[in-house]
Amino acid sequence: MHRAYQPRFTAAGYLEGEVHSTVRHEFVDGEVYAMAGAGEAHNLIALNVAARLRSAVRGGPCRVFISDMKLHVAAWNAFYYPDVMVVCNAADAHTHYKESPSVIVEVLSDSTAGIDRREKLLAYRTLASLREYVLIAQDKRQIDIYRRAPDGANDVWLLESLGDGDLLQLESVEVGMSMAEVYEDVVFMNNKPVSLIDSAVTAIK
């Protein structure tokens, strides 16, 4: 989704304005950016991932939020709208934004891929709670996962890249999903939608 620059704001002014705005904005240290709407593939992927996560964590302490919930990154004086995030901290109870996600998922687009891979990667890794940052392509079956190093080294992140046939494993919340689940009903350039039924038949063969 594209971001359009608007004049400088305070964090308090931004939050107040966002309550009444019909357009979502992201806030980075006083700069406010209007967010354009996402396309069909973007929405389907985000919904597929959120639905799978919601089903897996239901009944436990974790909660799944989609693109209308803000994320506050205090170290950057920023508020973002992740496509999907999982919060497992019961104390993170603010109703308009969250501060301690374990997992963040962004669906890449041409206009925001650079922001997601650079600015947001740097910002999100300052969150002590974050364990996994997932970047999902919408024009092909490709996923990149940044994981915080298991030895507790906060500044060390490991990158895993997944392709067609691989399993997306979110270790921090013990949830796995196939590429067919992530891309279900998404139509690529060859106009062939991903089908869970077709995938299962192929696996049997």
C-alpha positions in Angstrom: 0.0 0.0 0.0 1.3 3.4 -1.0 2.1 6.1 1.7 1.5 9.8 0.9 3.2 12.4 3.0 1.3 15.0 5.0 2.4 17.8 7.3 4.1 17.3 10.7 2.1 16.2 13.8 2.6 15.3 17.4 1.9 11.7 18.5 -1.0 12.8 20.6 -2.4 14.8 17.7 -1.9 11.9 15.3 -3.8 9.5 17.6 -6.7 11.9 18.1 -7.0 12.5 14.4 -6.8 8.8 13.6 -9.8 8.1 15.7 -12.0 10.2 13.5 -10.2 9.7 10.1 -11.7 7.6 7.3 -8.2 7.1 5.9 -5.5 5.2 7.8 -2.2 7.0 8.4 1.2 5.8 9.7 3.2 8.1 11.9 7.0 8.3 12.1 8.6 10.8 14.4 6.1 13.6 13.5 5.7 12.7 9.8 2.3 11.3 8.8 1.7 9.2 5.8 -1.7 8.3 4.3 -2.1 4.7 3.4 -3.8 3.6 0.1 -6.0 0.6 0.0 -4.7 -2.9 -0.7 -5.6 -5.1 -3.7 -7.3 -8.5 -3.8 -4.1 -10.6 -3.5 -2.9 -8.5 -0.6 -6.2 -8.9 1.3 -6.5 -12.6 0.6 -3.0 -13.4 1.9 -3.4 -11.3 5.0 -6.7 -12.9 5.7 -5.4 -16.5 5.1 -2.6 -16.0 7.5 -4.7 -14.3 10.2 -7.4 -16.9 10.0 -4.8 -19.7 10.4 -3.1 -18.0 13.3 -6.5 -17.2 15.0 -7.5 -20.8 14.7 -4.2 -22.1 16.1 -4.0 -19.8 19.1 -7.7 -19.8 20.1 -8.2 -20.5 23.8 -4.6 -19.4 24.7 -3.0 -16.1 25.8 -2.2 -14.9 22.3 -4.4 -12.6 20.2 -4.3 -12.0 16.5 -4.8 -8.5 15.0 -5.2 -7.5 11.4 -4.5 -4.3 9.5 -6.7 -1.8 11.4 -4.8 -2.2 14.7 -1.9 0.2 15.1 1.6 -0.9 16.5 3.5 1.6 18.6 7.3 1.5 18.3 8.5 3.7 21.1 12.1 3.8 20.1 11.2 5.3 16.7 8.3 7.5 18.0 6.3 5.7 15.4 2.9 4.1 14.8 2.5 1.5 12.0 -0.4 -0.7 10.8 1.0 -4.2 10.3 -1.0 -6.5 8.0 -1.1 -9.1 10.8 0.4 -9.3 14.3 0.2 -11.7 17.2 0.3 -10.3 20.7 0.8 -12.7 23.6 1.3 -10.2 26.5 -2.0 -9.8 28.5 -0.6 -6.5 29.8 -0.6 -5.0 26.3 -4.2 -3.9 26.7 -4.5 -0.5 25.0 -7.5 -0.6 22.7 -6.2 1.6 19.9 -2.6 0.3 19.5 -0.3 -2.5 20.7 3.3 -2.4 21.8 4.5 -6.0 22.3 3.9 -8.3 19.4 5.6 -11.7 19.2 5.0 -12.0 15.4 4.5 -9.3 12.7 3.5 -10.1 9.1 3.7 -7.7 6.2 2.4 -8.5 2.7 4.7 -6.9 0.2 3.6 -4.5 -2.6 5.6 -2.6 -5.2 5.1 0.7 -3.4 6.0 -0.5 0.2 8.4 -3.4 -0.2 11.4 -1.1 0.4 9.8 0.4 3.5 8.9 -3.1 4.8 12.4 -4.5 4.2 14.4 -1.5 5.5 12.6 1.1 7.6 10.2 -1.3 9.3 12.8 -4.1 9.7 15.0 -1.6 11.6 12.0 -0.2 13.6 10.4 -3.6 14.5 13.7 -5.2 15.7 13.8 -2.6 18.5 10.7 -4.3 20.0 11.9 -6.6 22.8 8.9 -8.8 22.5 9.3 -9.5 18.8 10.5 -13.0 17.8 9.6 -13.2 14.1 9.0 -10.7 11.3 7.4 -12.3 8.2 7.5 -10.7 4.7 5.2 -12.3 2.1 5.3 -11.6 -1.6 2.0 -11.3 -3.3 3.1 -11.9 -7.0 4.8 -15.2 -6.4 5.1 -17.9 -3.7 8.0 -16.4 -1.7 8.3 -15.7 2.0 11.2 -14.2 4.1 11.2 -14.7 7.8 13.5 -12.7 10.1 13.9 -14.5 13.5 15.6 -13.2 16.6 18.6 -15.3 17.4 17.6 -18.1 19.9 20.6 -17.4 22.2 18.9 -14.2 23.3 21.2 -11.8 21.4 18.7 -9.0 20.8 20.6 -7.5 17.9 21.2 -10.7 16.0 18.5 -11.7 13.5 18.5 -14.8 11.2 16.9 -14.8 7.8 15.1 -17.8 6.3 13.7 -17.6 2.7 10.9 -20.0 1.7 9.7 -21.0 -1.8 6.9 -23.1 -3.3 6.4 -26.3 -1.3 8.0 -25.0 1.8 6.3 -24.8 5.2 6.0 -21.5 7.0 6.8 -22.3 10.6 6.2 -19.6 13.3 8.2 -21.0 16.1 7.3 -18.3 18.7 3.6 -19.3 18.6 4.1 -22.9 17.5 2.0 -22.5 14.3 2.8 -23.9 10.9 1.1 -23.3 7.5 1.8 -24.5 4.0 2.2 -22.3 1.0 -1.2 -23.5 -0.2 -2.7 -22.2 3.0 -0.9 -18.8 2.8 -1.8 -18.3 -0.9 -5.2 -19.9 -1.0 -7.4 -18.4 -3.7 -4.7 -16.0 -4.9 -4.5 -15.7 -8.6 -1.0 -15.2 -10.1 0.0 -14.1 -13.6 -0.9 -17.5 -15.1 -4.4 -17.0 -13.7 -4.2 -20.3 -11.8 -5.4 -19.9 -8.2 -3.8 -21.8 -5.4 -6.2 -24.6 -4.3 -5.8 -26.5 -1.0 -7.6 -29.4 -2.7 -5.3 -29.4 -5.7 -2.3 -29.2 -3.3 -3.5 -32.2 -1.3 -4.0 -34.2 -4.5 -0.5 -33.4 -5.7 0.9 -34.4 -2.4 -0.8 -37.8 -2.6 0.6 -38.4 -6.0 
